[in-house]
């Protein structure tokens, strides 16, 4: 795991804020070599073999200067970090004018067990993995929404809601979808879940839903 990565790579104390990135280019015409990671050019200071395009590497920021430290593969570090993608594959009935948590019933991937089932399904940040996360969610409503708003939110630990937007449709004409992506800092032990609200005047189905959480690294 990467929770003690700074010590594993013998980084100085002021360089122990790190991120993962994917190499998109390697320039061998300069010394030290320069690699491009997530659209950032950075010097390669790793003591191991240069990474290849497509490799996942570790980089840190020393002042304003990003520096590539090591390839996960060549450092022998296991690239296990929080990642989950879950879906709702059957209808979930939503009562009128009632905030309701989405229960995702299918896990495509759930590294470090972020997802816990139930209504709502929660996604809890594991111990030692507080940091920056990219959260994406999509909610698909039944086409019978018929011109009224169906809203979707991400709820953070029951304290703050972030709006995924509202969706409307003409009855039977299209399938309304609410979706959004956020990059947020989350502490270990905090959680997030998806909830919805519709005011059609009667019960209405959410026909599909998706949620993804991807760990981006410690805040720098």
Helices and strands as residue ranges (DSSP letters): H 5-8, G 13-15, E 18-27, E 34-37, E 40-44, E 56-62, E 65-71, H 72-75, E 83-88, E 92-94, E 100-101, E 106-111, E 115-116, E 122-124, E 131-141, G 143-145, E 150-156, E 160-167, E 177-186, E 191-198, E 204-217
